Amino acid sequence: MILPKVRDPRFVTIRRGGTLTDADHRLLALWAASCAEHVLGLFESAQPGDPRPRQAIEHARAWVRGEVKMMQARAAGGHAMGAARDLRGAARHAAYAAGQAGAVAHVAAHELGAAAYAIKAARAAAPEDESETAGRLECQWQRNQLPEAIRELVLDDQRLRNDICWSVFVC
């Protein structure tokens, strides 16, 4: 479970009663896509013939550009998660990261899911004695990619949801 029981109005768009602007929603989607893409090779090396996670990331970015509808991006995210189901370890987490990135168009709070699964993928890909370090490095890389406009929002979200996101945001 990566979503809180009560939705944070900061991740609900203004037109739906929250405080999230469309511009910031798009930035969250782009950041989530970057987080997922950073570990995508871990999936593609295990499943080179399966395009679903890459397509989810591409759909997230296409949604930001207005080239696909929200439902298309969300569906692509679901297909990426389907690609994860029969896998284990880093490849599975990388596919889930892509799926979460695709879902940001529908629910902005999935941005943290993309980041958390990417960190889990980095941890799983590292030798056991380097897992924690790999996770911290991935977390730091992600934070370095945050646009200034959403930086504080995401960092606060990480603090608030760290416990339900496997405590991966300690970096």
Disulfide bonds with the S-S distance in Angstrom:
Cys139-Cys171 2.16
